[in-house]
Amino acid sequence: MASTTAVGLRHGAAAAQASTLARRASAWVFLLPTIVFFVGWQVYPILRVLWMSFTDFHFLRTNQTVNWVGLQNYIQAFADPLVWTGLLRAATFTALFLPGMIFLPMLLAILVDRVTHSGLATTYRLILLIPAVIPGPLIFVLWKWLYNFNIGPVDYLLVQAHVTTAQAAPQWLGDPKLTLAAIAIMEVWWGLGYHTMFYLAGLAAIPKELFEAARVDGANEWNLFYHVTLPRLRPILLVLVVLRFGTAMAVIDEYLILGGFNRALPTYTWTVYMWDTAFQLGDWFQGYAAAIGWIGAAAMLMVVGGLFWVFRSRD
């Protein structure tokens, strides 16, 4: 009798184990398309570019052997003033763009969150989201027209308000002192509503009882924001700061459309230099372009590591 029970238990354990293995196998079957896509679309290109950065790969030299050059491309890139100038220009744009993209949506979210009328609050949300659904190329064309020196509404309004004259009106996209600031304003406007939604989601997760208790204790609006709202928005801040830092440092579409390949303009950053080297100049020295890209990516990763430390959870 005891042996029969033991056999039954072993069979039951084996059946349970087989069932567990089957469930795990079925889960991997469902994950397989995603894994294949991720490896083919993300991992392989990254590794391919990394390999290229250690070679003398020129895309248009189809009849020549690719040679391994080790760190030669990186040594050349570190000594290239255009790489450092490009990184500095990208950092300048990021410094202009990031504060507005982080704090303006936060302020708007706090104001919209206090609207008690549901219909009015929904209307505000829809209005804020309008720029986010406009395609990128249309945004660039629209703002290029707005900033136009001759027919742009921005300069026209400044002239009509007697802030400047038609002859001395600012050249927003042609003046190196104004170009990055003008593009930063465009980018902030474009992403304002989208980022406001992030903060609204974070505010919705904060218990209202915390605010009521703080008011009972005599807290003013600044105390509520600094001691109640801001600490609980820290995860949202981390996500937005990291994402927007990465996109600001790696901007390229806007620079190519609004500034082109003019090296005298501040829009010729390290990303444009990388693209120019890989797909425009000579026989497309993509090995060197890959080294430029990895230097920029490494610099960004170091800053991102610091951002994770600054915005770490302190609870």
N, C-alpha and C positions, 0 to 999 in steps of 0.2 A: 504493500500500500504506500509506504513511504517513498519507495523508488518510483512508483507511478506519479506521485505528487511532484517529486523532483524533476522528472522528465517533463511533466506538464509545465512546471515553472520555467525550465530551460527553453521549451518551445515558445512560451509566452514572451520571454525576454528577447528571444531571437526574432519573433514576429514584430515586437515593438521597435527593436533596433532597425529591422528592415523597413518598417513604416517610416521611421525618422529619416533614414537614408534616402528613401523615395521622395519625401517632402523636400529635403535639401536639394536633391538632384533636380526636382521640378522647379525649385526656386532659381537654381543656376541656369536652367533652360530659359526662363523668362528674362534673366539678367544678361544672357549671352549677347543679344543684339546691341544692348547698351554698351557692354564691354568692348565688343568689336568696333562699334562706332567711336568710342572714346579712344581706344588704342590707335585706330586708323586716322582719326581726325585731330587728335591732340598729342598723344605720346610720340607717335612716329615722326610727325613734322618737327617736334621739339628736338628729338634725338638727331634727326637728319640735319637740322640747322646747326646743332652743336658739332656734329662731324664736319660739316662744311666750314665752320669757323677755324678749323685746324688744317685746312687745305688751301690750295691756290685755285679753287674752283671758279672758272669763268663760264657762264652759261652759254655764251655764243662760240666758245672754242670746242666745237663738237668733235673735232678730229685730233684733239690732244689729250694725253693722259693726265688725270688729276693727281697731283702730288701732295703728299703729307708735308706740311711746313711747320708743324708744332705750334709754338707760341708766336710765330713771326707776325701774324695778322694782329694779335693783341698788342704786341710791342709797338707795331706801327700805329695802331689806333690810339694807344695811350699817348703817343707823341704827336698825334694829329690835333691841331688847334680847333679844327671844325667840330670834332667830337665833343670837346669840352665846352666850346661856345654853344653847341646845340643842346647839351645837357643844361647849361646855365639858362638858356632861353626857355627851355621846357620848365625848369624849376621856377623861373620868374612868372610864367603863365600860371603855374599851379598855385603860387602864392597869391596871385590876383584872383583866381577863380575859386579856390577851395573855401575861404571864409564865407563868401556870399552864398555858395552852394550848400553850406552847412547851417549857417545861422538864420538866413532869411526864411528858408522853409520851416525851421523850428518856430520862428516867431509867427509865421502865417498859420501853422498848425495849431498853436496855442490859441490864436484869435478865433479860428474857425471852430475849434473844439468847444468854445464857450458860447457859440450860437445855439440857442435853445429851440428855435423854430426849425423843425425837421426839413421842411421844404426849402427854406432859405439856406440851411447848411448843405443840402444836396446840390443846390444851384451853385454855391461857391465851389464845391468840389468839382463839379462839371466844368466850370469856367477855368479853374486851375489846371485841369487835365487837357485842355484843348491843345496847348503847344506840344505836349508829350506825344500826341497821336499824329502830328504832322511829320511827313518823311524828312529825313536829314537833308537830302539835296535841295528840297524846296525851302527849308529853313535857311540854308546857306545863300541861295539865290535871293530870297526875300531880304535878308540882312545886308547882302552886298548892294542891293538897290537902296535900302535905307541909308547906308553909309556913303552912297555915291556922292562924289565931290560936286558934280554939276546939277544932278536932278534928284538927289536924295532928300527925303523929307526931313531928316535930322538937321542937315546944314540949312535947309530952307527955313525951318522954324527958328534956328539960331539967328539967321539973318533978319527975319521978320521981327524977332524980339530985340533986335539991335545989340545982341551979345557980340556979334562979329560982323564983318562985311563979306560980301560975296567973293572978293578977291582973297581975303585972309581966312576964309572958312576952313575948319580942320579937315585934313585928308586922313580920315579914320583908318583906312587900310593901306595908305601909302606912306604915312609918317611912322618911322620906326618907334617913336616915343608913344604912339597911340595905338598901334596895331594890336598888341597883345591885350591891352585893356578893352578895346572894342570887341575882340573875339570873346573875352571873358564875360562881358555883359551879355552877349548873344547866348553863350552857353548857360549862364545862370537863368536867363529868361526861359530858355528851352526846357531846362530840367526842374524849374521851380515847382510846378504842380506835382510832378512825379515824386519828387523827394518829400514834398509836404505830406503825401499819402503815407509814406514810411513813418513819419512822426505821428500822424493821426492814429495809425495802428498802435504805436507805442503808448500814446496817451490813453487810448481806449482800454489798455490793459492795467492802468494804474487805478486802484480802488479809490472811489470818490470819498470814502470814509477818512482816508489819510488827509485830504485837504480840509475836510470839516473839522477833524481833530486838531490840525495845525492852526486853523482860524480861531478855534476855541482857546488855544494856548496863546493867542495874540500875534500870530505870524502875519506879516504883511505880504504883499504880492511878490516882492523880491525873495523873501524867505521861503515862500511856497515854491517858487521856481528853483532856487538854488539847493534847497534841502529836500524837496519832495520830487519835483518833476525831473530835474537834471540827472540825479543819480539813477533814476529808473529808465531814463532814455539812453543811458550809457551803451547798452548793446546796439541800439539803433545808430548811435553816433559812431561806434566802431565800424559797423558795416558800411555806412555811408562814407566815412573818412577814407577807409581803405579802398573802397571801390572807386570813389571819385579821384583819389590821389593817383591810382593806377591809370584811369582813363585820361586824366589831365596831363600826366607825364608822357603818355603814349599817343596823344592826339596827332592825327596825320591828315584825315580827310579834309577837315576845316582849313588846315594850312595849305594843302595842295590846291583847293578851290579858291581860297581867298588870297593866297600869297604866291602860289606857284613855286618855282625853283629859283627864285631870286635870293641869292645868298646874302645880300645886303639887308634883307628884311628879317625881323626877329621870328618870322614864321618858319624860317629855315632851321628847324631844330634837329636833334639827333635822329628822330624818326624819318624826317624828310631826307636827311643826308643818307640814311640807310637805304631808303627807297630809291633815291637818285643814283646811288652807287650800284644797286642791284638790278635796276631796270631802265636806266637812262644813259649812263655814262659808258663810253667805250664798248668793251666786249662784256659788260655786266659782271664785274668782279664780285660775285655773290659770296665768296669765301670771306672777303674783307667786310662786306655788308653784314654777314652773320656775326662776325666778331664785334662790330659796332652794336648790333642788337643785343648781344649777350652782355656787353658792358653796361648798356642802359638798363637791361633787366636786372642785373646784379645790384646796381645802384638803387633801383626801385625796391627790390626785396629787402635790402638793408634798412631803408626808411620804413617799410611796412612792418618789419620786426619791431622797430622802435614805437610805431603807432599801436601795435598790439600791447606793448608794455604800458604805454601811457593810458590807454583806455581799458586796461584790464579790470576785471571785476574786483571791487574792494569790499564786497559783502562778506 
